Each structure stands twice: as structure tokens, then as C-alpha cells.
């Protein structure tokens, strides 16, 4: 009886273990009666298809105002179908939140250790997951299943990008590099106003003040009234200086003083300091307060609901923004006559250099749960996105609500130097210096489309990108679909692509320390309120010293020590 009972128990155990292995997806092979049971192939090929369906559980945000075509939804759309057809991957969402609820939802998932199989998160969320040992090591998966284009994007970031995601030789996330030009705020100025008044683009602070004054007093719009504004600033939802493409921010004026608010830097002695508390920032605030008092900066700075109407209504002559500002002011090209906005790496500091604060080389990251058995599935979804997105945009696939609103694990991947390279290639192509057939488009998603469009839209002279030198009348649909991007690249991208006097400044640290979790929001509020009061004249410049003292005592000193340790 004991032998029989043992045989039965052994047979049952074998059956149970085999069933568990099959259900879990662990590769097993049971041979008997000519039947072979296998799990789906892991398929390392970047675009390879699984032999059996693989399900991936995701989470995401969705704008509550997004509208899908009849019968379509976030879980049933053209992109879901494409992924299923290409890879045999079934996408399931554990939850979908509004953008305003995302931080709370993902933080809860982290704290409860209830993560999806994969997600796109920010740097702080990624580092928190890494700290709690929730993430898969993606080193081998990236090497075997990352597409060539994805690898090119990653390599374009160099050591600065690698340091964000690599730990002890392990790659713990796939970063989504963004063009470094996106972190550089430059001066956008009405070239037609300069020409009308016989002025040159202002290269330094003194010239900037003089030109702003002329724009206010010399009637550049020709309506006989003194109703124009020199320099536009941020609206009430904006900031005076940021750490990224801070549209309408006054970052270049700070930088002309070698001041970099919100950046972690090293002083002359090699000590870690916070840019917002340094003497250079006090000097910059003094200058801004004087310019505001003189009326050179919009009096409704930090009060307006939106700064853009001033620009589109033709009432402003100068503002600061990143390369992609050409998209933002696209309606200005439709004016009669069109507004001719040009971009420069000005104002320069007293040493003749333009100091550009640069953002982190990536702000979005693909992370994979360490318990997910098919981490390469997440990379396949990304591979498909970066390979086929240009084609989808051209064909209108998923236009309701669009790629970003419906594609799983969507974020923007690009080369760090994409804007500089695109500017150079397009400049040469439009002048006939290179042939399209000789261009390698394998790591450039939109360059071919840009080349086709610029050939149709650009008029003589071919090296002058003033708005009147584009075919605004015969360009047809390209005016709306392509001109804003081409202006962004050829005008907004020009300073970084061609400038020899640009000094790039990076923060030592872009993450969040332990003390920041509880103190940072209050410290940022203190900083924003103090700076605004000083610039707008409701607080004296010496209140800056009081701010520095409070900042240190209310957690700043502790954070400084943590950043120093983290950035070693």
C-alpha cells in the first residue's frame, strides 16, 4: 500500500508541476503520445513574432477629453491591432488614469509593490522602483532585442545618458532621449521690427535693454500708438527660470549672469551648491527687477493667463524659448504681413559666451517589472513605435486621438543631437550640396519627410530663413503640416547647430533625494514667491539673503549633502 500510495503521489506531483510550468510560461517540454507542450518562444529578434500569444499588462494616462472613432477605445484601436499582428502580443491595461491622477496612481503601485509588467515613468519614479528592487535588469534584453534605431538613440546620449540608467554595469531602464536643444532657451525676436528700426539683434544685456526700449517707444508695429511690449515673460502658471525648455521664461537673462536657478553645481572649491542660492542669482534678480521697473518686461509678468496672445497679436518683440517654439507661434506665419521671428543665442555673458542650461538627457524611461517573464515584449512595442511612427503619421493611422494618445508605452525617442544634425543636413540638401539617396535615414525618424518638404517650401535665397523666403502661398497643406517644424529646425535649431560661443551647463543631479520627498515642494514655493516679489518690486533685493537662510534651515542643507553624496 505504501508503494502504491507513493507512486500515486509522485504521479500527481509530476502532473501538478508540469501544469504549473506550462501556466507560468516557463519553457518546458513534455513528451508522450507524440504531444509536445511548449511555452511561447522568447523571440529575441527585435521584430520577431511569438509562436504563442504573450500578454503584457500596462498602465497609462489618457486625456479625459480624448475621443475615439466608433467602436474604438484605448484597449481596442489600430495600434493594439498592429502590435498583435506584428508580435502576437496582447496588450491589457490594469488601469488608465487622467494625467492629473497619474503621479498618485503610480506612487501607490510602487508603494504596494503592485506594478504592471512595464510602464513609462519619470526619473524620480524610476529611481524609486530601482531603490525597492522592483525592476528587471535589461542589459541582455536591450542588447538582443533592442532595434538598431533604439540603440542609436541610446548611444547618442553618451556617458551622461548612461549614468542615468546604469548601476553596477546593469541597465535598469531604457531611457527615451530627447534632443538636447530642447533644454536650451534662446532669444526669439521680431526681425522685421529690428529691420524697420534699423537695429541689430542684441548680443549682450546692455544691447537687450536698448532694443527692448526701442520696441516700446518707437512704434515698431506702425499703428501710431505706444502699445507694444519689449520682453514677454512667463504667465501665472510659468516660472522665471526652469530646468528644461522653459517657454517664455527669462532663463537667458539669468544665464548672462552665470546664474542657473534649480541646478546643482560645483563652486570654485569643488563643493556642491544650489544655483538658486548663489550670488550670481541675486545679481540676475537685481537686473530683472530694474528692467521690470523700467517697463522693459511685460508688467503682467506671472499674472497673465497666457503669454502667447501678446505674440500672435503682434504686440511683443522679444521672448525666450527652445527650438520647438516654431510650432507654438505657427499662427504668426499666417498674419498679413507674416511676423518674422528669428532665434539667437543671446544675450551673452560678459565673457562673450552664451551659457545654455541643458536639461537631463532623458526625462522618460521604460521600466519592466522584474517578475515579468517576457521583458523583450516591452522593447518590441517600443521598436515598432520608433520604426513606424512617421509612416503612421503620414497615413493618418490613429489620428483620433493620435499616436501619443493611443499607442501603448508611448513616449518620444530621439537622438540627443537630432536637431543639430537635421539643421546641417537640411541646409546642405536644400542648396544641392548632398543628394537624398546618399543619406542614411536608419536612425532619423523624420529627416526624409523634412527633406521632401523643405525642397517644396523653401524659396531663394536658400540660406536665408526669414519667413518671407518660404512659399507661403503655394505650399498647400505643407504650410500647416510641415512649415512649423521646418521653422523650428532651421530657425530655432540654428543657434545650437552653428554657434561656436555656446557653453552647455548641466546639473550634477536630476533625481529626488530622501529629504526632497517631504521638503522640496515647500522649498520650491518659497523660491518662486521670493523671486517673483523681488522682480516685481514688492520685496527688496536684500530679501534674497533671507530666502537663502530660510532655504538652508528648512531642509536645503540636508538636501545639499544628499545631492553631494548621490552625484559622486
C-alpha positions as CSV (number, residue, x, y, z in Angstrom):
1,X,0.0,0.0,0.0
2,X,2.8,2.4,0.9
3,X,4.5,1.8,-2.5
4,X,1.2,2.3,-4.4
5,X,0.4,5.5,-2.4
6,X,3.9,6.8,-3.1
7,X,3.5,6.1,-6.9
8,X,0.2,7.9,-7.0
9,X,1.5,10.9,-5.1
10,X,4.6,11.0,-7.3
11,X,2.4,10.9,-10.4
12,X,0.1,13.7,-9.1
13,X,3.1,15.8,-8.2
14,X,4.6,15.4,-11.7
15,X,1.2,16.4,-13.3
16,X,0.9,19.4,-11.0
17,X,4.5,20.6,-11.6
18,X,4.1,20.2,-15.3
19,X,0.8,22.1,-15.3
20,X,2.3,24.9,-13.2
21,X,5.3,25.2,-15.5
22,X,3.0,25.4,-18.6
23,X,0.8,28.0,-17.0
24,X,3.7,30.2,-15.8
25,X,5.2,30.3,-19.2
26,X,8.5,28.6,-18.1
27,X,10.0,26.7,-21.0
28,X,9.2,23.1,-20.5
29,X,8.8,20.1,-22.9
30,X,6.7,17.1,-22.0
31,X,6.9,14.2,-24.5
32,X,4.4,11.4,-24.5
33,X,1.9,10.1,-27.0
34,X,3.7,12.3,-29.7
35,X,2.4,15.5,-27.9
36,X,4.9,18.4,-27.3
37,X,3.9,21.2,-24.9
38,X,6.0,24.4,-25.1
39,X,5.7,27.9,-23.8
40,X,5.9,30.9,-26.3
41,X,9.3,31.4,-27.7
42,X,11.2,34.3,-26.1
43,X,12.0,35.6,-29.6
44,X,14.9,37.9,-29.1
45,X,14.6,39.2,-32.7
46,X,13.6,42.9,-32.3
47,X,10.7,42.5,-34.7
48,X,10.2,38.7,-34.3
49,X,6.8,37.2,-33.6
50,X,5.9,35.0,-30.7
51,X,4.8,31.5,-31.6
52,X,2.1,31.7,-28.9
53,X,0.3,34.7,-27.6
54,X,2.0,36.7,-24.9
55,X,0.1,39.1,-22.7
56,X,1.6,42.3,-21.3
57,X,-0.1,44.3,-18.6
58,X,0.4,48.0,-18.7
59,X,-0.8,51.3,-17.2
60,X,-1.1,54.7,-18.7
61,X,-2.7,58.1,-18.7
62,X,-5.4,59.3,-21.1
63,X,-6.8,62.8,-21.6
64,X,-10.5,62.5,-20.5
65,X,-11.4,64.6,-23.5
66,X,-9.9,62.1,-26.0
67,X,-12.5,60.8,-28.5
68,X,-12.1,57.6,-30.4
69,X,-13.9,56.6,-33.5
70,X,-17.0,54.5,-33.1
71,X,-16.1,51.0,-31.8
72,X,-12.6,52.0,-30.8
73,X,-11.2,52.6,-27.4
74,X,-7.9,52.7,-25.5
75,X,-7.9,48.9,-25.5
76,X,-9.3,48.4,-29.0
77,X,-7.6,50.5,-31.7
78,X,-5.4,50.4,-34.7
79,X,-2.2,50.3,-32.6
80,X,-3.3,47.4,-30.5
81,X,-4.1,45.6,-33.7
82,X,-0.7,46.4,-35.2
83,X,1.1,45.1,-32.1
84,X,-0.9,41.9,-32.1
85,X,-0.4,41.4,-35.9
86,X,3.4,42.1,-35.7
87,X,4.3,40.3,-32.5
88,X,1.3,38.2,-31.2
89,X,1.4,40.4,-28.1
90,X,-1.9,41.1,-26.3
91,X,-2.0,44.4,-24.5
92,X,-4.1,44.7,-21.4
93,X,-4.4,47.7,-19.1
94,X,-4.5,47.3,-15.4
95,X,-5.7,50.8,-15.1
96,X,-5.9,54.1,-17.1
97,X,-5.8,57.4,-15.3
98,X,-6.2,61.1,-16.2
99,X,-2.9,62.9,-16.4
100,X,-3.7,64.8,-13.1
101,X,-4.1,61.5,-11.2
102,X,-1.0,59.7,-12.7
103,X,1.5,60.6,-10.0
104,X,-0.7,59.4,-7.2
105,X,-1.7,56.2,-9.0
106,X,1.8,55.2,-10.0
107,X,3.1,56.1,-6.5
108,X,0.5,53.8,-4.9
109,X,1.5,51.0,-7.3
110,X,5.1,51.4,-6.3
111,X,4.5,51.5,-2.5
112,X,2.1,48.5,-2.7
113,X,4.6,46.6,-5.0
114,X,1.7,46.1,-7.4
115,X,3.5,47.2,-10.6
116,X,2.4,46.4,-14.1
117,X,4.6,44.4,-16.4
118,X,6.0,47.6,-17.9
119,X,5.5,51.4,-17.8
120,X,6.8,54.7,-19.0
121,X,7.8,56.7,-15.9
122,X,9.8,59.8,-14.9
123,X,13.2,59.8,-13.4
124,X,12.1,60.0,-9.8
125,X,9.6,57.1,-10.2
126,X,12.2,55.0,-11.9
127,X,14.8,55.7,-9.2
128,X,12.2,54.8,-6.5
129,X,11.4,51.5,-8.2
130,X,15.1,50.8,-8.5
131,X,15.6,51.5,-4.9
132,X,12.9,49.0,-3.9
133,X,14.4,46.3,-6.2
134,X,11.3,46.1,-8.3
135,X,12.9,46.3,-11.8
136,X,14.3,43.8,-14.3
137,X,17.9,44.1,-15.4
138,X,17.5,45.0,-19.1
139,X,21.2,44.7,-20.1
140,X,20.9,41.5,-22.1
141,X,17.4,42.2,-23.3
142,X,18.5,45.6,-24.7
143,X,21.5,44.0,-26.5
144,X,19.5,41.2,-28.1
145,X,16.0,42.7,-28.6
146,X,16.6,46.5,-29.0
147,X,16.3,47.7,-32.6
148,X,19.3,49.4,-34.2
149,X,17.4,52.7,-34.1
150,X,16.7,52.4,-30.4
151,X,20.4,51.6,-29.8
152,X,21.5,54.6,-31.9
153,X,19.2,56.8,-29.8
154,X,20.8,55.4,-26.6
155,X,24.4,55.8,-27.8
156,X,23.7,59.3,-28.9
157,X,23.5,60.3,-25.3
158,X,27.0,59.2,-24.4
159,X,28.1,58.8,-20.8
160,X,25.7,61.5,-19.5
161,X,22.7,59.4,-20.5
162,X,24.2,56.1,-19.5
163,X,24.8,57.3,-16.0
164,X,21.1,57.9,-15.5
165,X,20.1,54.3,-16.0
166,X,23.2,52.1,-15.4
167,X,24.1,50.8,-12.0
168,X,27.0,48.4,-11.3
169,X,27.1,47.7,-15.0
170,X,23.4,46.8,-15.2
171,X,20.9,48.7,-17.4
172,X,17.9,49.2,-15.2
173,X,15.7,51.2,-17.6
174,X,15.5,52.2,-21.3
175,X,15.8,56.0,-21.5
176,X,13.9,58.0,-24.0
177,X,16.5,60.5,-25.1
178,X,15.2,63.9,-26.1
179,X,17.1,66.4,-28.2
180,X,19.5,68.4,-26.1
181,X,18.3,71.5,-28.0
182,X,15.0,71.1,-26.0
183,X,16.7,72.3,-22.8
184,X,18.3,75.4,-24.3
185,X,16.3,78.6,-24.1
186,X,17.2,81.2,-26.8
187,X,16.1,84.7,-27.7
188,X,13.3,84.9,-30.2
189,X,13.0,88.4,-31.7
190,X,10.9,90.2,-34.3
191,X,13.5,90.5,-37.1
192,X,11.0,92.7,-39.1
193,X,10.9,95.1,-36.2
194,X,14.7,95.2,-36.0
195,X,14.9,95.9,-39.7
196,X,12.2,98.7,-39.5
197,X,14.0,100.5,-36.7
198,X,17.5,99.9,-38.2
199,X,18.7,97.8,-35.3
200,X,20.8,94.7,-34.9
201,X,19.9,91.7,-32.7
202,X,21.1,92.5,-29.2
203,X,24.1,90.4,-28.2
204,X,24.5,91.4,-24.5
205,X,22.4,92.7,-21.7
206,X,23.0,96.4,-22.4
207,X,22.0,95.9,-26.0
208,X,19.0,93.9,-25.0
209,X,17.8,96.7,-22.7
210,X,18.3,99.2,-25.5
211,X,16.4,97.2,-28.1
212,X,13.5,96.4,-25.7
213,X,13.2,100.1,-25.0
214,X,13.1,100.9,-28.7
215,X,10.4,98.3,-29.3
216,X,8.3,100.1,-26.6
217,X,8.9,103.7,-27.6
218,X,9.5,103.7,-31.4
219,X,6.2,102.3,-32.7
220,X,7.6,99.2,-34.5
221,X,4.1,97.9,-35.4
222,X,3.3,101.3,-37.1
223,X,-0.1,101.9,-35.6
224,X,0.8,105.3,-34.2
225,X,0.4,104.1,-30.6
226,X,2.8,103.2,-27.8
227,X,1.1,99.9,-27.1
228,X,3.9,97.4,-27.7
229,X,5.9,95.3,-25.2
230,X,9.6,94.8,-25.2
231,X,10.1,91.4,-23.5
232,X,7.3,88.9,-22.8
233,X,7.7,86.8,-19.6
234,X,6.0,83.7,-18.2
235,X,2.3,83.5,-17.4
236,X,1.0,82.8,-13.9
237,X,1.5,79.1,-14.4
238,X,5.1,79.5,-15.6
239,X,8.4,80.1,-13.9
240,X,11.1,82.7,-14.2
241,X,13.8,80.1,-14.8
242,X,13.4,76.4,-15.3
243,X,15.4,73.2,-15.9
244,X,14.0,72.4,-19.4
245,X,12.6,74.2,-22.4
246,X,11.1,77.0,-20.4
247,X,8.9,78.7,-22.9
248,X,8.6,82.5,-22.0
249,X,11.0,82.0,-19.1
250,X,13.7,84.6,-18.6
251,X,16.5,81.9,-18.3
252,X,19.0,83.6,-20.7
253,X,19.0,86.7,-18.6
254,X,19.9,84.6,-15.6
255,X,22.5,82.8,-17.6
256,X,24.1,86.1,-18.8
257,X,25.0,86.5,-15.1
258,X,26.2,82.8,-15.0
259,X,23.2,82.1,-12.8
260,X,21.4,78.7,-13.0
261,X,18.5,78.5,-10.7
262,X,17.3,75.0,-9.7
263,X,20.6,73.4,-10.9
264,X,23.0,71.5,-8.7
265,X,26.5,72.8,-9.5
266,X,30.1,72.8,-8.1
267,X,31.6,76.0,-6.9
268,X,35.3,77.0,-7.3
269,X,36.3,74.8,-4.4
270,X,34.5,71.7,-5.8
271,X,31.7,71.9,-3.3
272,X,28.1,71.1,-4.4
273,X,25.9,74.2,-4.4
274,X,22.3,75.0,-5.4
275,X,22.2,77.5,-8.2
276,X,19.2,79.4,-6.8
277,X,21.0,80.4,-3.7
278,X,24.2,81.7,-5.3
279,X,25.4,85.4,-5.5
280,X,25.1,85.3,-9.3
281,X,21.3,84.6,-8.9
282,X,21.0,87.6,-6.6
283,X,22.7,89.8,-9.3
284,X,20.4,88.4,-12.0
285,X,17.3,89.2,-9.9
286,X,18.6,92.7,-9.4
287,X,18.9,93.2,-13.1
288,X,15.4,91.8,-13.8
289,X,13.9,94.0,-11.1
290,X,15.5,97.1,-12.7
291,X,14.3,96.0,-16.2
292,X,10.8,95.4,-14.8
293,X,10.7,98.7,-13.1
294,X,11.7,100.4,-16.4
295,X,8.9,98.7,-18.2
296,X,11.2,96.7,-20.5
297,X,9.5,93.4,-19.3
298,X,5.8,92.9,-19.5
299,X,4.1,94.4,-16.5
300,X,1.7,91.5,-16.2
301,X,4.6,89.1,-15.8
302,X,3.4,86.0,-13.8
303,X,-0.1,87.4,-13.9
304,X,-1.4,86.7,-17.4
305,X,-3.3,83.5,-18.1
306,X,-1.3,83.0,-21.3
307,X,1.6,84.8,-22.8
308,X,1.0,83.6,-26.4
309,X,-1.8,86.1,-27.4
310,X,0.6,89.0,-26.9
311,X,2.9,87.4,-29.6
312,X,0.2,86.4,-32.1
313,X,-1.5,89.8,-31.8
314,X,1.8,91.5,-32.8
315,X,2.3,93.4,-29.6
316,X,5.6,91.8,-28.4
317,X,9.1,92.0,-29.8
318,X,11.1,89.5,-27.7
319,X,10.6,86.4,-25.7
320,X,12.7,83.3,-24.8
321,X,12.1,79.7,-25.7
322,X,13.5,76.5,-27.0
323,X,14.0,75.3,-30.6
324,X,10.5,73.9,-30.9
325,X,8.9,77.4,-30.5
326,X,8.3,77.4,-34.2
327,X,5.4,75.1,-33.6
328,X,4.0,77.4,-30.8
329,X,4.0,80.6,-33.0
330,X,2.8,78.9,-36.2
331,X,-0.2,81.2,-36.4
332,X,2.2,84.2,-36.7
333,X,3.2,83.0,-40.2
334,X,-0.4,83.5,-41.3
335,X,-0.5,87.2,-40.5
336,X,-0.6,89.7,-43.2
337,X,2.3,90.5,-43.4
338,X,3.7,87.4,-41.6
339,X,5.7,88.0,-38.4
340,X,9.4,87.3,-38.9
341,X,10.6,85.7,-35.7
342,X,14.3,84.8,-35.6
343,X,16.3,83.0,-32.9
344,X,19.7,83.8,-31.4
345,X,22.0,82.5,-28.7
346,X,21.8,85.9,-26.9
347,X,22.3,87.7,-24.6
348,X,25.8,86.7,-23.9
349,X,27.7,86.9,-20.6
350,X,30.5,89.5,-20.1
351,X,33.0,87.0,-21.4
352,X,31.2,86.7,-24.8
353,X,29.8,83.3,-24.2
354,X,26.1,82.2,-24.2
355,X,25.6,79.9,-21.2
356,X,22.9,77.4,-22.0
357,X,21.3,75.4,-19.2
358,X,20.7,71.9,-20.5
359,X,18.0,69.6,-19.3
360,X,18.6,66.0,-18.3
361,X,19.3,63.9,-21.4
362,X,16.1,61.9,-20.8
363,X,13.0,62.6,-18.6
364,X,11.0,59.5,-19.5
365,X,12.0,55.9,-19.0
366,X,10.8,52.4,-20.0
367,X,10.9,50.2,-16.9
368,X,10.0,46.5,-16.7
369,X,8.8,44.5,-13.7
370,X,11.5,42.0,-12.6
371,X,8.8,39.4,-12.3
372,X,7.6,39.7,-16.0
373,X,8.8,36.7,-17.9
374,X,8.9,38.4,-21.3
375,X,10.8,41.7,-20.8
376,X,11.6,41.8,-24.5
377,X,7.9,42.2,-25.3
378,X,8.1,45.8,-23.9
379,X,11.1,46.5,-26.2
380,X,9.3,45.1,-29.2
381,X,6.5,47.6,-28.6
382,X,9.0,50.4,-28.5
383,X,10.9,49.2,-31.5
384,X,7.7,49.2,-33.6
385,X,6.8,52.7,-32.4
386,X,10.1,54.3,-33.4
387,X,10.3,52.4,-36.7
388,X,6.7,53.1,-37.9
389,X,5.5,56.3,-36.3
390,X,6.5,58.5,-39.2
391,X,4.5,56.2,-41.6
392,X,1.5,56.2,-39.2
393,X,1.5,60.0,-39.0
394,X,1.7,60.2,-42.8
395,X,-1.1,57.7,-43.3
396,X,-3.3,59.2,-40.6
397,X,-3.4,56.0,-38.6
398,X,-4.8,56.5,-35.2
399,X,-5.4,60.2,-35.8
400,X,-8.3,60.0,-33.3
401,X,-6.8,60.6,-30.7
402,X,-3.4,60.1,-32.3
403,X,-0.3,58.1,-31.7
404,X,0.5,59.7,-28.4
405,X,-3.0,59.2,-27.1
406,X,-3.5,55.6,-28.0
407,X,-0.1,53.8,-28.5
408,X,0.9,51.6,-25.6
409,X,4.1,52.7,-23.8
410,X,4.2,55.8,-25.9
411,X,6.9,58.4,-25.4
412,X,9.1,60.4,-27.7
413,X,12.5,58.8,-28.5
414,X,15.1,60.7,-30.5
415,X,18.8,61.3,-30.9
416,X,20.4,63.8,-28.5
417,X,21.9,65.7,-31.4
418,X,18.9,65.3,-33.7
419,X,18.2,69.0,-34.2
420,X,21.8,69.9,-34.9
421,X,22.1,67.1,-37.4
422,X,18.8,67.8,-39.1
423,X,19.7,71.5,-39.4
424,X,23.0,70.6,-41.0
425,X,21.6,68.0,-43.4
426,X,18.7,70.2,-44.5
427,X,20.9,73.2,-45.0
428,X,23.1,71.2,-47.3
429,X,20.3,69.4,-49.1
430,X,18.3,72.5,-50.0
431,X,21.4,74.1,-51.5
432,X,22.1,70.9,-53.5
433,X,25.3,70.0,-51.6
434,X,24.1,66.5,-50.8
435,X,21.8,64.0,-52.5
436,X,18.9,62.3,-50.6
437,X,19.9,58.9,-52.0
438,X,23.2,59.2,-50.2
439,X,21.6,59.9,-46.8
440,X,21.3,57.2,-44.2
441,X,17.9,57.6,-42.6
442,X,18.1,54.5,-40.4
443,X,18.4,56.4,-37.2
444,X,16.4,59.5,-38.2
445,X,12.7,59.2,-38.0
446,X,11.6,62.4,-39.7
447,X,14.5,63.6,-41.7
448,X,13.3,62.2,-45.0
449,X,10.0,63.8,-44.7
450,X,11.7,67.1,-43.7
451,X,13.9,66.9,-46.8
452,X,10.9,66.4,-49.1
453,X,9.0,69.3,-47.5
454,X,11.9,71.8,-47.4
455,X,12.5,71.2,-51.1
456,X,9.0,72.3,-51.9
457,X,8.6,75.1,-49.4
458,X,12.0,77.0,-49.5
459,X,12.5,79.9,-51.8
460,X,15.5,81.9,-52.7
461,X,17.8,83.0,-51.1
462,X,18.3,79.4,-49.9
463,X,20.5,80.4,-46.9
464,X,18.1,83.0,-45.5
465,X,15.3,81.5,-43.4
466,X,13.2,84.7,-42.9
467,X,9.5,83.9,-43.1
468,X,9.1,85.7,-46.4
469,X,11.6,83.3,-48.0
470,X,9.2,80.3,-47.7
471,X,6.4,79.6,-50.2
472,X,3.5,80.7,-48.0
473,X,1.1,80.9,-51.0
474,X,1.8,77.8,-53.0
475,X,2.9,75.5,-50.2
476,X,-0.6,74.0,-49.8
477,X,-1.1,71.5,-46.9
478,X,2.6,71.6,-46.2
479,X,2.2,75.1,-44.6
480,X,0.2,73.6,-41.8
481,X,1.8,70.2,-41.6
482,X,5.5,70.9,-42.2
483,X,6.3,74.6,-42.0
484,X,6.2,74.9,-38.2
485,X,8.7,72.0,-37.8
486,X,11.0,73.4,-40.5
487,X,11.0,76.8,-39.0
488,X,11.7,75.2,-35.6
489,X,14.7,73.3,-37.0
490,X,16.1,75.9,-39.4
491,X,15.5,79.0,-37.2
492,X,15.1,77.6,-33.7
493,X,17.8,74.9,-34.2
494,X,20.3,77.3,-35.8
495,X,21.9,78.8,-32.7
496,X,23.0,75.4,-31.3
497,X,23.8,73.9,-34.7
498,X,26.1,76.8,-35.8
499,X,27.0,78.6,-32.6
500,X,30.7,78.5,-31.5
501,X,30.2,80.5,-28.4
502,X,27.8,78.3,-26.6
503,X,28.7,76.8,-23.2
504,X,26.5,73.9,-22.1
505,X,25.7,73.7,-18.4
506,X,24.3,70.5,-16.9
507,X,23.0,69.9,-13.4
508,X,25.0,67.4,-11.4
509,X,21.8,65.7,-10.3
510,X,18.3,65.4,-11.8
511,X,16.7,63.0,-9.3
512,X,15.0,63.3,-6.0
513,X,16.7,62.7,-2.6
514,X,15.0,61.3,0.5
515,X,14.6,64.8,2.1
516,X,13.2,66.2,-1.1
517,X,10.2,63.9,-0.7
518,X,9.0,65.8,2.3
519,X,10.6,69.3,1.9
520,X,11.0,70.1,-1.8
521,X,7.5,71.3,-2.5
522,X,7.7,73.9,0.2
523,X,11.2,75.0,-0.7
524,X,10.2,75.5,-4.4
525,X,7.2,77.5,-3.2
526,X,9.5,79.7,-1.1
527,X,11.9,80.2,-4.0
528,X,9.2,81.0,-6.6
529,X,7.4,83.5,-4.3
530,X,10.6,85.2,-3.3
531,X,12.0,85.6,-6.8
532,X,8.6,86.9,-8.1
533,X,8.4,89.5,-5.3
534,X,11.9,90.8,-6.0
535,X,11.5,91.1,-9.7
536,X,8.1,92.7,-9.5
537,X,9.3,95.2,-6.8
538,X,7.2,94.1,-3.8
539,X,10.3,92.9,-1.9
540,X,13.8,94.5,-1.8
541,X,16.8,92.7,-3.3
542,X,18.1,92.0,0.2
543,X,15.2,89.7,0.8
544,X,17.3,87.2,-1.2
545,X,19.6,86.8,1.7
546,X,16.7,86.0,4.0
547,X,15.5,83.4,1.4
548,X,18.9,81.7,1.3
549,X,18.9,81.5,5.2
550,X,15.4,80.0,5.2
551,X,16.1,77.6,2.4
552,X,19.1,76.2,4.2
553,X,17.3,75.8,7.6
554,X,14.1,74.3,6.1
555,X,15.8,71.3,4.6
556,X,18.2,72.8,2.0
557,X,21.4,72.0,3.8
558,X,20.3,68.4,4.3
559,X,19.4,68.1,0.6
560,X,22.7,69.6,-0.4
561,X,24.6,66.9,1.5
562,X,22.4,64.2,-0.1
563,X,22.9,65.5,-3.6
564,X,26.7,65.7,-3.0
565,X,26.6,62.0,-2.0
566,X,24.4,61.0,-4.9
567,X,26.4,62.8,-7.5
568,X,29.8,61.4,-6.6
